[in-house]
Amino acid sequence: MRAADHNALTKLDARGPLTRLRILRASFNQLTGIEVGRFPNVRTLYADNNAIPTLGRLERLENLSLRNQKTRIRLPTRNIRDVKRLYLSGNALGGDLFDEACYHLVYLELAGCRLTALPAGLGTCAPNLRVLNLNYNFLSDIGALGGLGRLQKLSVVGSRLESTRALIRLVGRLAELEVVDFRMNPCTLGWYLPVLGTEGEGEWRARDGAFRRGLPDSGYVGRLAYRGLLMGRAARLKMVDGVAVSGSERTKALGLLSRLGLDVTRLI
C-alpha cells in the first residue's frame, strides 16, 4: 500500500511503473490528474477531495473513490466498467454517468450529487448492483430502479419522494431487498425524527424510540401501516428507515393492515 493523503501534492511522481502496488491512497491533495500507467496493477484507489476531472483505464481496478472533487468529473464508462465499488458522493453529476453495462459493479455511492433525476441507464446498466446510496439529492421519482433485481440495500434519505405508494410498488419489484431507508422525504417526514449529521445510528434509534412512543394514534397507525406495507411486499426486509424489523412488529403491522382492509398485493 502507498499512502499520500493530506499533503499538498499536485502530481504523483514515480520513476517507473509500480507494478507491485495494489492500494493507493491520495486523498486531500491538489491533484488534477493521475498517470494511471504508473500504477498498472492497482486494485484500490482512494483520491477523494482533489481536482481530478477524469481518470484513465486501470485494467485491474476494483475499488474507486473520487468523492468531493473540486472540479466537475466525467468518467467514461469504458474506463470504470470493471470496478466493483464506486464512490462518487459530493460531486455534481449529470444524467450521463453510464453509457454501457457495468456487470461487475456491486456497490455505488452517489450521495449529495445534486441529482434531480436518476442517471440514464442506472436501472439496467448495473444489473448486479447490491448496494445503492442516493442520499441527499433532489429525486422525486426512483421507479426506474425496479430493474435492479439483485439490489439488497437501498438508501434515499433526504430527497423529494412524495408518494409512499410508489415506494411500496418499487420495493415489491426488488426481490432480494433487505434494507431500505427513505427517511427525511416528504412522504415519511411525519413518522420519523430528522437524521442529524453529528449523531450515530444508535443515538438516532434511541431518540426515535421515544419519538414513536409519543406519536398520536393517527401518526402511530400511519407509520405502522406504511412499514407493514413495505414488509408485505418484500419478505426479506430486515431494516426499514433505520429501524430493525422485528417479528413482533411484522405480526402487528400485518394484523393492522388486515383490520384496515388493505391488500398489499394490489399495490403493484
MONOR-V608290 format. One record per residue. N is the residue number from 1. SS is DSSP state (hx for helix, st for strand, lp for the rest). PSI is psi as a letter, one per 30 degrees, with the letter a starting at -180 (* if undefined). OMEGA is omega as a letter, one per 40 degrees, with the letter a starting at -180 (* if undefined). Layout:
n=<N/N>
ss=<SS/SS>
psi=<PSI/PSI>
omega=<OMEGA/OMEGA>
//
This chain:
n=<1/2/3/4/5/6/7/8/9/10/11/12/13/14/15/16/17/18/19/20/21/22/23/24/25/26/27/28/29/30/31/32/33/34/35/36/37/38/39/40/41/42/43/44/45/46/47/48/49/50/51/52/53/54/55/56/57/58/59/60/61/62/63/64/65/66/67/68/69/70/71/72/73/74/75/76/77/78/79/80/81/82/83/84/85/86/87/88/89/90/91/92/93/94/95/96/97/98/99/100/101/102/103/104/105/106/107/108/109/110/111/112/113/114/115/116/117/118/119/120/121/122/123/124/125/126/127/128/129/130/131/132/133/134/135/136/137/138/139/140/141/142/143/144/145/146/147/148/149/150/151/152/153/154/155/156/157/158/159/160/161/162/163/164/165/166/167/168/169/170/171/172/173/174/175/176/177/178/179/180/181/182/183/184/185/186/187/188/189/190/191/192/193/194/195/196/197/198/199/200/201/202/203/204/205/206/207/208/209/210/211/212/213/214/215/216/217/218/219/220/221/222/223/224/225/226/227/228/229/230/231/232/233/234/235/236/237/238/239/240/241/242/243/244/245/246/247/248/249/250/251/252/253/254/255/256/257/258/259/260/261/262/263/264/265/266/267/268>
ss=<lp/st/st/lp/lp/lp/lp/lp/lp/lp/lp/lp/lp/lp/lp/lp/lp/lp/lp/lp/lp/lp/st/st/st/lp/lp/lp/lp/lp/lp/lp/lp/lp/lp/hx/hx/hx/lp/lp/lp/lp/lp/st/st/st/lp/lp/lp/lp/lp/lp/lp/lp/lp/lp/lp/lp/lp/lp/lp/lp/st/st/st/lp/lp/lp/lp/lp/lp/lp/lp/lp/lp/lp/hx/hx/hx/hx/lp/lp/lp/lp/st/st/st/lp/lp/lp/lp/lp/lp/lp/lp/lp/lp/lp/lp/lp/lp/lp/lp/lp/lp/lp/st/st/st/lp/lp/lp/lp/lp/lp/lp/lp/lp/lp/lp/lp/hx/hx/hx/hx/lp/lp/lp/lp/lp/st/st/st/lp/lp/lp/lp/lp/lp/lp/lp/lp/hx/hx/hx/hx/hx/lp/lp/lp/lp/lp/st/st/st/lp/lp/lp/lp/lp/lp/lp/lp/hx/hx/hx/hx/hx/hx/hx/hx/hx/lp/lp/lp/lp/lp/lp/st/st/st/lp/lp/lp/lp/lp/lp/lp/hx/hx/hx/lp/lp/lp/lp/lp/lp/lp/lp/lp/hx/hx/hx/hx/hx/hx/hx/hx/hx/hx/hx/hx/hx/lp/lp/lp/hx/hx/hx/hx/hx/hx/hx/hx/hx/hx/hx/hx/hx/hx/hx/hx/hx/lp/lp/lp/lp/lp/st/st/lp/lp/st/st/lp/lp/hx/hx/hx/hx/hx/hx/hx/hx/hx/hx/hx/hx/hx/hx/lp/lp/lp/hx/hx/hx/lp/lp>
psi=<k/k/k/h/l/h/a/h/k/f/l/j/k/k/f/l/k/i/f/f/k/e/k/k/j/h/l/h/a/h/k/g/l/k/j/f/f/f/i/f/g/k/e/k/j/j/h/l/h/a/h/j/f/l/k/l/k/j/e/g/k/e/k/k/j/h/k/h/k/g/l/k/l/j/j/k/e/f/f/g/f/f/k/e/k/k/j/g/k/g/k/j/k/a/g/h/e/k/g/l/k/i/f/f/k/f/k/k/j/h/k/h/g/h/k/f/l/k/k/k/f/e/f/f/f/i/f/g/k/e/k/k/j/g/k/h/a/h/k/f/k/g/f/f/f/f/f/i/f/g/k/f/k/k/k/h/k/h/b/h/k/f/j/e/e/e/e/e/e/e/e/f/f/i/f/g/k/f/k/k/j/g/l/h/l/e/f/f/e/f/f/l/l/l/k/k/f/f/l/l/e/e/e/e/e/e/e/e/e/e/e/e/f/g/k/l/e/e/e/e/e/e/e/e/e/e/e/e/e/e/e/f/f/j/f/f/k/f/k/j/h/f/k/k/j/l/e/e/e/e/e/e/e/e/e/e/e/e/e/f/g/k/j/e/f/f/i/*>
omega=<i/a/i/a/i/i/i/a/i/i/i/a/i/a/i/i/i/a/a/a/a/a/i/i/a/a/i/i/i/a/i/i/i/i/a/i/i/a/a/a/i/i/a/i/i/i/i/i/i/i/a/a/a/a/i/a/i/a/a/a/i/a/a/i/i/a/i/i/a/i/i/a/i/a/i/a/a/a/a/a/i/a/i/a/a/a/a/a/i/i/i/a/i/a/a/a/a/i/i/a/i/a/a/a/i/a/a/a/a/a/i/a/i/a/i/i/i/i/a/i/a/a/a/a/i/a/a/a/i/a/i/i/i/a/i/i/a/a/i/a/i/a/a/i/i/i/a/a/a/a/i/a/a/a/i/a/i/i/a/i/a/a/i/i/i/i/i/i/i/a/i/i/a/a/a/a/i/a/i/i/a/a/i/i/a/a/a/a/a/a/a/i/i/i/a/a/a/a/i/a/i/i/i/a/i/i/a/i/i/i/a/a/a/i/i/a/a/i/i/i/i/i/a/i/i/i/i/i/i/i/a/a/a/a/a/a/i/a/i/i/i/a/a/i/i/i/a/i/i/i/a/a/a/i/i/a/i/a/i/a/i/a/a/a/i/a/a/*>
//
